[in-house]
Amino acid sequence: MALIQYPAELPAPLLDGYALKKGDNRIRTTMASGRARQRRRFSRVPTELSASWRCHGNQAALFEGFVVHALGDAIAWFSADVLTPQGLIPHTLRFITHPLNDCKPLGPRTWEYRARIEIENRAVITEEQTVAGLLDPNTVEQFTQGVVDAVDSYQE
């Protein structure tokens, strides 16, 4: 079954109050010495997104219809672009809190909705992209040669 797509006719979430919060995937054990051990508990945990939407005119009715009818009253997973440090990236989402539980009029034809959303697997750049970014503007070969040159000059 195809994933439901967030309608292009609806506004993106507002940046005011927009926050990504990754679930904790670590276990921390305090030892008798006062030091602590940490280890990864899960390889993948959901990220929570706090979002709000401001809908004008018929957008509010369309937003409510999308939530109730297309998402089965905010139960189903759907696909939408999420703002991350890499830009707008499509993610798989579902509502944690129902957006119609926190809606208020801001004017005669303007409504604001708030909800918490679960991101199934937040996109992060790959290990290769991380290394390339850290070495930039050098290539791996240039970096390696720089280390060799530094070690050789140190030994002289």
C-alpha positions in Angstrom: 0.0 0.0 0.0 1.3 3.4 -1.0 2.1 6.0 1.8 -0.4 8.9 2.0 1.3 12.2 0.9 0.8 15.5 2.7 -1.2 17.7 0.3 0.8 20.3 -1.5 -2.2 22.7 -1.1 -1.6 22.8 2.7 0.9 25.1 4.4 4.2 23.7 5.8 4.6 23.9 9.6 5.6 27.2 11.1 9.2 27.7 12.3 7.9 29.3 15.5 7.9 26.4 18.0 9.3 24.0 15.5 11.6 21.5 17.3 13.1 18.1 16.6 13.8 15.9 19.6 15.5 12.6 19.1 14.6 9.8 21.5 17.4 8.7 23.8 19.0 5.5 22.6 21.7 5.2 25.3 22.0 3.4 28.6 24.1 5.1 31.3 25.3 3.1 34.3 27.1 4.9 37.2 29.9 2.7 38.6 31.0 2.5 42.2 34.0 4.6 41.4 31.8 7.5 40.3 32.6 7.1 36.7 29.9 6.0 34.2 29.6 3.6 31.3 27.5 4.5 28.3 26.3 2.2 25.5 23.9 2.3 22.7 20.6 0.6 23.5 18.9 0.8 20.1 20.3 1.5 16.6 17.3 3.5 15.6 14.8 5.5 17.7 12.0 7.8 16.6 12.4 11.6 16.6 9.6 13.8 17.9 8.6 17.0 16.0 6.7 19.8 17.7 4.8 21.7 14.9 2.1 24.2 14.3 0.3 25.2 11.2 -1.5 28.5 10.3 -4.3 27.9 7.8 -6.1 30.6 5.9 -9.5 30.4 4.2 -10.4 27.0 2.9 -7.0 25.5 4.0 -8.3 24.9 7.5 -11.2 22.8 6.2 -8.9 20.9 3.9 -6.4 20.3 6.8 -9.1 19.0 9.0 -10.5 16.8 6.2 -7.0 15.4 5.5 -6.4 14.6 9.2 -9.8 12.9 9.7 -10.5 11.2 6.4 -7.1 10.5 4.8 -5.2 9.7 8.0 -8.1 7.8 9.7 -8.5 10.5 12.4 -4.7 11.1 12.8 -3.8 7.4 13.1 -2.1 6.5 9.8 1.5 7.1 8.7 2.0 9.7 6.0 4.8 11.2 4.0 5.8 14.9 4.2 8.9 17.1 3.9 10.6 17.9 7.2 13.0 20.7 7.7 16.4 19.3 8.9 19.9 20.7 8.8 20.2 19.2 5.3 17.1 21.1 4.1 13.6 19.8 3.3 13.8 16.0 3.3 10.8 13.6 2.8 10.1 11.6 5.9 7.5 9.1 7.1 5.4 10.6 9.9 2.4 10.1 12.1 0.7 12.2 14.7 1.4 11.6 18.4 -1.2 14.1 19.5 -4.3 14.9 17.5 -3.9 18.3 15.8 -7.7 19.0 16.1 -7.4 18.8 19.9 -5.3 22.0 19.9 -6.8 24.4 17.3 -7.8 28.0 17.7 -9.1 30.8 15.5 -6.7 33.7 15.0 -9.2 35.7 13.0 -12.4 35.2 11.1 -10.7 33.0 8.4 -7.4 32.0 10.0 -6.9 28.9 12.2 -3.8 27.6 14.0 -3.3 23.9 14.8 -0.6 22.4 17.0 0.5 18.8 17.3 3.4 16.5 18.2 4.6 14.2 15.4 6.6 11.1 15.3 9.3 10.8 12.6 9.9 7.2 11.9 13.6 7.5 10.9 15.1 10.9 10.8 17.5 11.4 7.9 21.2 12.1 8.8 24.1 12.4 6.3 26.1 9.2 5.7 29.4 8.4 7.2 31.1 9.0 3.9 29.5 12.5 3.6 30.6 13.3 7.2 34.2 12.3 6.4 34.1 14.3 3.2 32.7 17.3 5.0 35.3 17.1 7.7 38.2 16.8 5.2 36.9 19.5 2.9 38.6 21.0 0.9 41.1 18.1 1.0 40.5 14.7 -0.5 41.4 11.6 1.6 44.6 11.2 -0.4 45.6 14.9 0.3 44.8 14.5 4.0 46.8 11.3 4.2 49.8 12.9 2.4 49.6 15.9 4.8 49.8 13.6 7.8 52.8 11.7 6.3 54.5 15.1 5.5 53.9 16.3 9.1 55.3 13.1 10.6 58.3 13.1 8.3 59.1 16.7 9.1 58.7 16.0 12.9 61.2 13.2 12.8 64.0 15.4 11.2 
